[in-house]
Amino acid sequence: MSTILADFAPHHVSLFGEHILHLKHTLADSGLFTDDALARLIEKTPAQHCYVNTMDRRSHNPRSRREGAIDGLSGAEALQAVKSGNIWINIHKLGETDPAYARLLDAIFAEFENRVPGLKTYRQSMTLLISSPNVKVYYHCDVPGQMLWQLRGTKRVFVYPAKAPFLTQPSMEKIVLGEAHETGMPYETWFDDYAEMIDLEAGQMLYWPLNCPHRVENHDCLNVSVTTEHWTDELRNVYAVNYANGIIRRATGAKALSMHTSGPSFWGKAAFAAIMKKSGLQARNQRKRLIDFAVDPRAPDGVRDVPSYALGR
């Protein structure tokens, strides 16, 4: 058996998917996350798979989040901008750009499925995050099952319960429908009193229950990590209910909608969600991706303003 999960113990099986897991891993041994490897990956990744963000350090306002692009830079220059700036780069679909990352992703989930009886995942994906010292990723949640793997640096992660008032059904539905960004969720500072706080160091990973809101504060160092996402039949059913409920709520103004993932009501919603997704009607309500800065290692915070333009997803 592989040793990607360096300290997975038998009791972790019963915790998987139900509680936070904080484990050690060996992904850095792959050689895929050195500066040279990251620079090559940045240069090879198509623009539509590379997301760059910044946020106003002074306001601490998630609405100050902006999207940018890497244009005309080498991978090494882009990395220098991250090291000295206030930006983070998210690279999606790594396996399509370099098959070595696809093999690593396959190995991760093969090991989990070998260790957790009955676990069957599909539509796995991996996203690389390269972020500046002291960057903060504001309160948000993700739709699929997600794990966070720290490769370099240290970050503080706050994980909150996946239930009201920390996560409301209408907020989750808008994220599922693509109508709101993950960071658009309501957040109050007192939420932190109910959060699990973990200082995640290089060689460690976290897995939390589905849709748990979380936020991140980098320590004063460059951070490199990957998130892995996956689906199971159970997770897909929750997604289908959220998708259908979101459309029903918008059309009818309904307040209380069932989250049951079995029985006639569920199957009706699952069929409705499938029809709506296939129709493409919901795509008209999805957010547009607007770029208004370019990464520039010579500019303050690594950010140079440019006229806003739309970039296809």
C-alpha positions as CSV (number, residue, x, y, z in Angstrom):
1,M,0.0,0.0,0.0
2,S,1.2,3.5,-0.8
3,T,2.2,5.8,2.1
4,I,0.7,9.1,0.9
5,L,-1.2,9.1,4.2
6,A,1.6,8.8,6.6
7,D,-0.3,8.3,9.8
8,F,-3.8,7.0,8.9
9,A,-5.0,4.8,11.7
10,P,-7.9,2.3,11.8
11,H,-10.1,4.6,13.9
12,H,-9.9,7.2,11.2
13,V,-12.3,5.1,9.1
14,S,-15.2,5.8,11.4
15,L,-14.4,9.5,11.4
16,F,-14.1,9.9,7.6
17,G,-16.7,12.2,6.3
18,E,-18.2,12.9,9.7
19,H,-15.5,14.7,11.6
20,I,-12.4,16.8,10.8
21,L,-9.3,14.7,10.0
22,H,-5.9,16.2,10.5
23,L,-3.3,13.9,9.1
24,K,0.3,13.7,7.8
25,H,1.1,13.1,4.1
26,T,4.1,12.7,1.8
27,L,3.0,14.6,-1.4
28,A,6.1,16.8,-1.3
29,D,8.2,13.7,-2.1
30,S,6.7,13.7,-5.6
31,G,9.0,16.6,-6.7
32,L,5.9,18.3,-8.3
33,F,5.9,21.3,-6.0
34,T,9.4,22.8,-6.2
35,D,9.8,26.3,-7.6
36,D,11.0,24.9,-10.9
37,A,8.0,22.6,-11.1
38,L,5.5,25.3,-10.2
39,A,7.1,27.8,-12.7
40,R,6.7,25.2,-15.5
41,L,3.1,24.5,-14.6
42,I,2.2,28.2,-14.5
43,E,3.7,28.6,-18.0
44,K,1.9,25.6,-19.4
45,T,-1.6,26.2,-17.9
46,P,-4.2,27.7,-20.2
47,A,-5.6,31.1,-19.0
48,Q,-9.1,29.7,-18.5
49,H,-7.7,27.2,-15.9
50,C,-5.6,29.8,-14.0
51,Y,-7.4,32.0,-11.5
52,V,-5.5,34.9,-9.8
53,N,-6.9,36.9,-7.0
54,T,-6.1,39.8,-4.7
55,M,-7.9,41.5,-1.9
56,D,-7.5,44.9,-0.1
57,R,-5.2,44.3,2.9
58,R,-6.5,47.3,4.7
59,S,-10.3,46.9,4.5
60,H,-10.4,43.2,5.3
61,N,-13.6,43.2,3.2
62,P,-14.3,40.1,1.1
63,R,-16.1,42.3,-1.4
64,S,-12.7,43.8,-2.2
65,R,-11.7,40.5,-3.9
66,R,-10.6,41.0,-7.5
67,E,-9.7,38.7,-10.3
68,G,-6.6,39.1,-12.4
69,A,-4.5,37.3,-15.0
70,I,-0.9,36.3,-15.7
71,D,0.1,37.9,-19.0
72,G,3.5,38.0,-20.6
73,L,5.4,36.7,-17.5
74,S,7.6,33.7,-17.1
75,G,6.6,31.2,-14.4
76,A,9.5,32.3,-12.3
77,E,8.4,36.0,-12.6
78,A,4.9,35.0,-11.5
79,L,6.2,33.2,-8.5
80,Q,8.3,36.2,-7.5
81,A,5.2,38.3,-7.6
82,V,3.5,35.9,-5.3
83,K,6.4,35.8,-2.9
84,S,6.6,39.6,-2.5
85,G,3.0,40.5,-3.2
86,N,-0.5,40.1,-2.0
87,I,-2.0,37.6,-4.5
88,W,-2.9,34.0,-4.8
89,I,-2.9,31.8,-7.9
90,N,-5.3,28.9,-8.2
91,I,-4.5,26.5,-11.0
92,H,-7.3,24.1,-12.0
93,K,-7.3,20.8,-14.0
94,L,-3.7,20.1,-13.2
95,G,-3.9,16.6,-14.8
96,E,-4.9,18.0,-18.1
97,T,-1.8,20.2,-18.2
98,D,0.7,17.6,-16.8
99,P,-0.2,13.9,-16.5
100,A,2.1,13.6,-13.5
101,Y,-0.5,15.5,-11.4
102,A,-3.3,13.2,-12.7
103,R,-1.3,10.2,-11.6
104,L,-0.8,11.7,-8.1
105,L,-4.5,12.4,-7.8
106,D,-5.3,8.8,-8.8
107,A,-2.9,7.6,-6.1
108,I,-4.4,9.8,-3.4
109,F,-8.0,8.4,-4.0
110,A,-6.8,4.9,-4.6
111,E,-5.3,4.9,-1.1
112,F,-8.4,6.4,0.5
113,E,-10.6,3.8,-1.2
114,N,-8.2,1.1,0.0
115,R,-8.3,2.3,3.5
116,V,-12.0,3.3,3.9
117,P,-14.3,0.3,3.3
118,G,-17.2,1.0,0.9
119,L,-15.8,4.4,-0.3
120,K,-16.2,4.9,-4.0
121,T,-15.3,8.3,-5.4
122,Y,-15.5,9.8,-8.9
123,R,-15.0,13.1,-10.7
124,Q,-11.9,13.7,-8.6
125,S,-10.0,16.9,-9.2
126,M,-6.9,18.7,-7.9
127,T,-6.3,22.5,-7.7
128,L,-3.0,24.1,-6.9
129,L,-2.9,27.2,-4.6
130,I,0.2,29.4,-4.5
131,S,-0.3,32.3,-2.1
132,S,1.6,35.3,-0.7
133,P,2.7,35.7,2.9
134,N,-0.1,36.8,5.2
135,V,-2.8,36.4,2.6
136,K,-6.3,35.7,3.9
137,V,-8.9,33.6,2.2
138,Y,-12.3,34.8,3.6
139,Y,-15.2,32.8,4.9
140,H,-16.6,30.4,2.3
141,C,-17.7,26.9,1.6
142,D,-17.1,24.4,-1.3
143,V,-19.7,22.3,-3.0
144,P,-18.0,18.8,-3.4
145,G,-16.1,16.8,-0.9
146,Q,-12.8,18.6,-0.3
147,M,-9.4,18.0,1.3
148,L,-6.6,20.6,1.8
149,W,-3.0,19.4,1.5
150,Q,-0.2,21.7,2.7
151,L,3.1,21.4,0.8
152,R,5.1,24.5,1.8
153,G,4.6,27.2,4.5
154,T,2.0,27.3,7.3
155,K,-1.5,28.6,7.4
156,R,-4.2,28.8,10.0
157,V,-7.5,27.2,9.0
158,F,-10.8,27.9,10.8
159,V,-13.5,25.3,10.1
160,Y,-17.1,26.0,11.1
161,P,-20.2,23.7,11.4
162,A,-22.1,23.1,8.2
163,K,-25.4,24.2,9.6
164,A,-27.3,27.4,10.5
165,P,-26.3,30.1,11.4
166,F,-22.9,29.4,10.0
167,L,-24.3,28.0,6.7
168,T,-27.9,28.6,5.6
169,Q,-29.7,26.7,2.9
170,P,-30.3,29.7,0.7
171,S,-26.6,30.7,0.7
172,M,-25.6,27.1,-0.2
173,E,-28.1,27.0,-3.0
174,K,-26.8,30.2,-4.6
175,I,-23.3,28.8,-4.6
176,V,-24.5,25.5,-6.1
177,L,-26.4,27.4,-8.8
178,G,-23.3,29.5,-9.6
179,E,-25.2,32.7,-8.7
180,A,-22.9,33.7,-5.9
181,H,-19.2,33.3,-5.2
182,E,-18.2,31.0,-2.3
183,T,-16.9,34.0,-0.4
184,G,-20.2,35.8,-0.6
185,M,-21.6,34.0,2.5
186,P,-22.6,36.1,5.6
187,Y,-19.9,36.0,8.3
188,E,-19.8,37.3,11.9
189,T,-16.7,37.5,14.0
190,W,-18.4,35.6,16.8
191,F,-18.6,32.6,14.5
192,D,-14.9,32.1,15.4
193,D,-16.0,31.0,18.9
194,Y,-17.5,27.9,17.4
195,A,-14.7,27.1,14.9
196,E,-12.1,24.4,15.0
197,M,-8.8,26.2,14.5
198,I,-5.8,24.3,13.0
199,D,-2.3,25.5,12.2
200,L,-1.7,23.5,9.1
201,E,2.0,22.9,8.4
202,A,3.9,21.5,5.4
203,G,3.3,17.7,5.2
204,Q,-0.1,17.9,6.8
205,M,-3.7,17.7,5.4
206,L,-7.2,18.4,6.5
207,Y,-10.5,16.8,5.5
208,W,-13.7,18.2,6.9
209,P,-17.4,17.1,6.5
210,L,-19.3,18.2,3.4
211,N,-19.9,22.0,2.9
212,C,-18.3,23.0,6.2
213,P,-17.6,26.8,5.9
214,H,-13.9,27.7,6.5
215,R,-11.5,30.5,6.2
216,V,-7.7,30.7,6.0
217,E,-4.9,33.0,7.2
218,N,-1.4,32.5,5.8
219,H,1.5,32.8,8.2
220,D,4.3,35.2,7.2
221,C,5.6,32.9,4.4
222,L,4.9,31.7,0.9
223,N,2.2,29.0,1.0
224,V,1.9,26.2,-1.5
225,S,-1.0,23.7,-1.1
226,V,-3.4,21.7,-3.1
227,T,-7.1,21.0,-2.7
228,T,-8.6,17.8,-3.9
229,E,-12.3,17.5,-4.6
230,H,-14.4,14.4,-5.1
231,W,-17.9,13.1,-5.4
232,T,-19.7,10.1,-4.1
233,D,-23.3,9.0,-4.7
234,E,-24.2,10.5,-1.3
235,L,-22.5,13.9,-2.1
236,R,-24.1,14.0,-5.5
237,N,-27.6,13.5,-4.0
238,V,-27.0,16.5,-1.6
239,Y,-25.9,18.6,-4.6
240,A,-29.1,17.6,-6.6
241,V,-31.3,18.6,-3.7
242,N,-29.5,22.0,-3.2
243,Y,-29.7,22.7,-7.0
244,A,-33.5,21.9,-7.2
245,N,-34.3,23.7,-4.0
246,G,-32.4,26.8,-5.2
247,I,-34.5,27.1,-8.3
248,I,-37.8,26.3,-6.4
249,R,-37.0,28.9,-3.8
250,R,-36.2,31.6,-6.4
251,A,-39.4,30.8,-8.3
252,T,-41.8,30.4,-5.4
253,G,-40.3,32.3,-2.5
254,A,-40.6,29.1,-0.3
255,K,-39.0,29.4,3.1
256,A,-38.7,25.7,4.3
257,L,-37.6,23.1,1.8
258,S,-36.7,19.5,2.5
259,M,-33.1,18.3,2.4
260,H,-34.0,14.6,2.3
261,T,-31.9,12.5,0.0
262,S,-34.2,9.6,-0.3
263,G,-37.9,8.9,-1.1
264,P,-40.2,10.2,-3.8
265,S,-39.6,13.8,-3.0
266,F,-35.9,13.4,-3.5
267,W,-36.2,11.5,-6.7
268,G,-38.5,14.2,-8.1
269,K,-36.0,16.9,-7.2
270,A,-33.1,14.9,-8.6
271,A,-34.9,14.5,-11.9
272,F,-35.8,18.2,-11.9
273,A,-32.2,19.2,-11.3
274,A,-31.0,17.0,-14.1
275,I,-33.5,18.5,-16.5
276,M,-32.6,22.1,-15.5
277,K,-28.9,21.5,-15.8
278,K,-29.3,19.9,-19.2
279,S,-31.4,22.8,-20.5
280,G,-28.7,25.3,-19.8
281,L,-31.2,27.8,-18.6
282,Q,-29.5,28.3,-15.2
283,A,-26.2,29.3,-17.0
284,R,-27.8,32.7,-17.8
285,N,-27.8,33.5,-14.0
286,Q,-24.2,32.5,-13.4
287,R,-21.5,35.0,-12.4
288,K,-19.3,36.5,-15.0
289,R,-15.5,36.2,-14.6
290,L,-14.1,39.8,-14.9
291,I,-10.4,40.5,-15.0
292,D,-9.2,43.9,-13.8
293,F,-5.5,43.5,-12.9
294,A,-2.4,41.8,-14.3
295,V,0.3,40.1,-12.2
296,D,3.4,42.3,-12.1
297,P,6.4,41.6,-9.8
298,R,7.4,45.2,-10.1
299,A,4.1,46.7,-9.0
300,P,2.9,47.2,-5.4
301,D,1.5,44.0,-4.0
302,G,2.3,42.4,-7.4
303,V,-0.9,44.0,-8.9
304,R,-1.1,46.3,-11.9
305,D,-4.5,47.6,-12.8
306,V,-5.9,47.0,-16.3
307,P,-9.2,47.9,-18.0
308,S,-11.8,45.3,-17.0
309,Y,-12.6,42.5,-19.4
310,A,-14.5,39.2,-19.3
311,L,-12.8,35.9,-19.5
312,G,-14.6,32.7,-20.5
313,R,-14.8,30.0,-17.9
